[in-house]
Amino acid sequence: MEKLQLNYNNQKYNIKIRNFYDGISIAILLEPQDNNSEELKIVSIASEVPPMIDSWVLVDTNNYPDIEDVLIENKIIEPDIVTQICYGSQFYPCYSLTDAVYEKYQSEINKKELV
């Protein structure tokens, strides 16, 4: 699979799918392609409870209100919302990564475990 990329707010980003510090939740990171521009964006949040399905991710619509549409258009997440999950005082939409992105995520995890 090719590198994951997208445009967001007139900026080009490489997409990285990683584990959060808890080792359970999925982090979607937007890394600017232009090294002189803004910093890395984390557009998902760590869940307080393990997700029901491994491919589920909580999208940070509080800090990035329009990121859902961008992630769907770029086939990072499935178009149908799975559920809403409360984290702190906010509700966040929970989506499933697309099969292709989840497979890439799994293969990256397996590579790191081999090192």
C-alpha positions in Angstrom: 0.0 0.0 0.0 1.2 3.5 -0.8 1.8 6.2 1.7 -1.3 7.6 3.2 -1.8 11.3 2.4 -4.5 13.9 2.5 -5.1 17.7 2.2 -6.6 19.4 5.2 -7.0 23.2 5.5 -4.9 23.8 2.4 -2.0 21.8 3.8 -0.7 18.5 2.6 -0.1 15.8 5.2 1.2 12.3 5.5 -1.0 10.1 7.7 0.5 7.9 10.4 -1.6 5.3 12.2 -0.1 4.4 15.5 -1.0 3.2 19.0 -1.6 5.8 21.7 0.5 5.6 24.9 -2.1 3.2 26.4 -1.2 0.6 23.8 -4.9 0.1 23.0 -6.4 3.2 21.3 -5.5 4.1 17.7 -3.9 7.4 17.0 -4.4 9.1 13.7 -1.5 11.6 13.1 -1.2 14.2 10.4 2.4 14.9 9.7 3.0 18.0 7.5 4.7 17.2 4.2 6.4 20.7 4.4 8.8 20.4 7.2 8.8 24.2 7.7 5.1 24.4 8.4 3.0 23.6 11.4 3.4 20.8 13.8 2.1 17.3 13.9 -1.7 17.0 14.5 -3.3 14.2 16.4 -6.9 14.0 15.1 -8.1 11.1 17.3 -8.2 10.7 21.0 -7.3 7.9 23.4 -10.3 6.1 24.9 -10.7 5.6 28.6 -12.0 2.1 27.9 -10.8 -0.4 25.3 -12.8 -0.3 22.0 -15.2 -3.1 21.3 -13.5 -3.7 17.9 -9.8 -3.3 17.3 -10.3 -1.1 14.2 -12.4 1.5 16.0 -11.1 5.0 16.5 -12.4 8.1 18.3 -12.2 11.2 16.1 -11.4 14.5 17.7 -14.2 16.6 16.4 -13.8 19.0 19.3 -10.4 20.4 18.1 -10.9 19.5 14.4 -14.6 19.9 13.6 -14.4 19.1 9.9 -11.8 16.3 10.1 -14.5 13.5 9.8 -15.4 14.4 6.3 -11.7 14.7 5.2 -10.9 11.2 6.7 -13.9 9.7 5.0 -13.1 11.3 1.6 -9.6 10.0 1.8 -10.8 6.5 2.8 -9.1 6.5 6.2 -12.3 5.8 8.1 -15.6 4.1 7.0 -18.4 6.6 6.2 -20.8 5.3 8.8 -20.4 6.3 12.4 -20.3 3.3 14.8 -21.3 5.1 18.0 -20.7 8.2 20.1 -18.4 7.8 23.2 -18.2 10.2 26.1 -14.6 11.2 27.0 -14.4 13.8 29.8 -17.4 16.1 29.2 -17.5 15.7 25.4 -19.0 13.1 23.1 -16.8 11.9 20.3 -17.8 10.0 17.2 -16.4 6.5 16.9 -15.6 5.2 13.4 -13.9 2.1 12.0 -10.8 2.4 10.0 -11.2 1.1 6.5 -9.9 -2.4 5.9 -6.9 -1.2 3.9 -5.8 1.3 6.5 -6.4 -1.2 9.3 -4.2 -3.8 7.5 -1.5 -1.2 7.0 -1.7 -0.3 10.7 -1.5 -4.0 11.7 1.5 -4.5 9.4 3.3 -1.5 11.0 2.7 -2.9 14.5 4.0 -6.3 13.5 7.2 -4.7 12.0 7.9 -2.8 15.3 7.4 -6.0 17.3 10.1 -7.7 15.2 12.7 -5.0 15.9 
